[in-house]
Amino acid sequence: MKVLVAYASKHGGTRGIATRIAESLGAAGVDAQLIDMAQTELVAGFDAAVVGSAVYMGRWMKEATAFVRRNRSALGDRPLWLFSSGPVGPQPLPEAKDAAELRSLFTVVDHRTFDGVIDSGTLSLAERLIVRTVKAPNGDFRDWEEIDSWAGSIAQALNVPTTVERHHVDGYSTMRRCASASPAADGVTR
Ligand SMILES: Cc1cc2nc3c(=O)[nH]c(=O)nc-3n(C[C@H](O)[C@H](O)[C@H](O)COP(=O)(O)O)c2cc1C
């Protein structure tokens, strides 16, 4: 079972979340392949995907939406999980616009929004001004337990016996065929 973990990150916080997801999947016996969507053109040869982006001004990063567009048929044919990384304050924010759109375009198993991180030392002047205006707190709010638990739920959904798997991962009757396919090399075009 090969699972793509694709991320878009500007300042590294979302990369950290994606890395943790890939590690957790690996610990659960899943062959997880971590890729940066800003550096990757096309992907193939995977059985399921976890795709996540940092959220800026209510949107996913353009590298993420462009990647999903480029790989639309490959992603649409397999079980797909989404995550967004953003909120840093106590108040809940609306779902990132692009994630909501993707949920209407693809059959998404789950979309999870994780708290993010703001280190004002890494931000541009414009970003610091925005952060100050909206009074977003500085700090690392990533909840590693929540991230591990979510990755565990993905591994569980992918590892259950095929008949149950079809029940859990609704609508993916192609899954067995994908799982037994033998992709060339790592299937990634950079
Ligand atoms: C200028 C700026 C705008 C942001 N806008 C949003 C937003 O609209 N919604 C949100 O949930 N988080 C927002 N955030 C928080 C980021 O998504 C959070 O810091 C995230 O962890 C950044 O990920 P990255 O380090 O991978 O780039 C914003 C952060 C900055 C600096």
The ligand as an SDF file (V2000), in Angstrom:
LIG
                    3D

 31 33  0  0  0  0  0  0  0  0999 V2000
   -0.2070   36.6220    6.5770 C   0  0  0  0  0  0  0  0  0  0  0  0
   -0.8680   35.4270    7.1660 C   0  0  0  0  0  0  0  0  0  0  0  0
   -2.1890   35.1450    6.8370 C   0  0  0  0  0  0  0  0  0  0  0  0
   -2.8130   34.0120    7.3710 C   0  0  0  0  0  0  0  0  0  0  0  0
   -4.1220   33.7560    7.0450 N   0  0  0  0  0  0  0  0  0  0  0  0
   -4.7310   32.6610    7.5840 C   0  0  0  0  0  0  0  0  0  0  0  0
   -6.0960   32.3790    7.2790 C   0  0  0  0  0  0  0  0  0  0  0  0
   -6.7550   33.0790    6.5120 O   0  0  0  0  0  0  0  0  0  0  0  0
   -6.6690   31.2820    7.8400 N   0  0  0  0  0  0  0  0  0  0  0  0
   -5.9660   30.4560    8.6660 C   0  0  0  0  0  0  0  0  0  0  0  0
   -6.5320   29.4980    9.1700 O   0  0  0  0  0  0  0  0  0  0  0  0
   -4.6600   30.6990    8.9620 N   0  0  0  0  0  0  0  0  0  0  0  0
   -4.0480   31.7800    8.4570 C   0  0  0  0  0  0  0  0  0  0  0  0
   -2.7310   32.0380    8.7510 N   0  0  0  0  0  0  0  0  0  0  0  0
   -2.0040   31.1000    9.6140 C   0  0  0  0  0  0  0  0  0  0  0  0
   -1.1310   30.1490    8.7760 C   0  0  0  0  0  0  0  0  0  0  0  0
   -1.9420   29.3280    8.0010 O   0  0  0  0  0  0  0  0  0  0  0  0
   -0.2870   29.3260    9.7440 C   0  0  0  0  0  0  0  0  0  0  0  0
    0.7020   30.1880   10.2340 O   0  0  0  0  0  0  0  0  0  0  0  0
    0.3150   28.0960    9.0680 C   0  0  0  0  0  0  0  0  0  0  0  0
    0.8650   27.2660   10.0630 O   0  0  0  0  0  0  0  0  0  0  0  0
    1.3540   28.4890    8.0550 C   0  0  0  0  0  0  0  0  0  0  0  0
    1.8540   27.3270    7.4560 O   0  0  0  0  0  0  0  0  0  0  0  0
    3.2860   27.2610    6.8070 P   0  0  0  0  0  0  0  0  0  0  0  0
    4.2980   27.5490    7.9270 O   0  0  0  0  0  0  0  0  0  0  0  0
    3.3930   25.8750    6.3170 O   0  0  0  0  0  0  0  0  0  0  0  0
    3.3680   28.2760    5.7160 O   0  0  0  0  0  0  0  0  0  0  0  0
   -2.0930   33.1500    8.2440 C   0  0  0  0  0  0  0  0  0  0  0  0
   -0.7580   33.4430    8.5420 C   0  0  0  0  0  0  0  0  0  0  0  0
   -0.1470   34.5620    8.0220 C   0  0  0  0  0  0  0  0  0  0  0  0
    1.2990   34.8280    8.3650 C   0  0  0  0  0  0  0  0  0  0  0  0
  1  2  1  0
  2  3  1  0
  2 30  2  0
  3  4  2  0
  4  5  1  0
  4 28  1  0
  5  6  2  0
  6  7  1  0
  6 13  1  0
  7  8  2  0
  7  9  1  0
  9 10  1  0
 10 11  2  0
 10 12  1  0
 12 13  2  0
 13 14  1  0
 14 15  1  0
 14 28  1  0
 15 16  1  0
 16 17  1  0
 16 18  1  0
 18 19  1  0
 18 20  1  0
 20 21  1  0
 20 22  1  0
 22 23  1  0
 23 24  1  0
 24 25  2  0
 24 26  1  0
 24 27  1  0
 28 29  2  0
 29 30  1  0
 30 31  1  0
M  END
$$$$
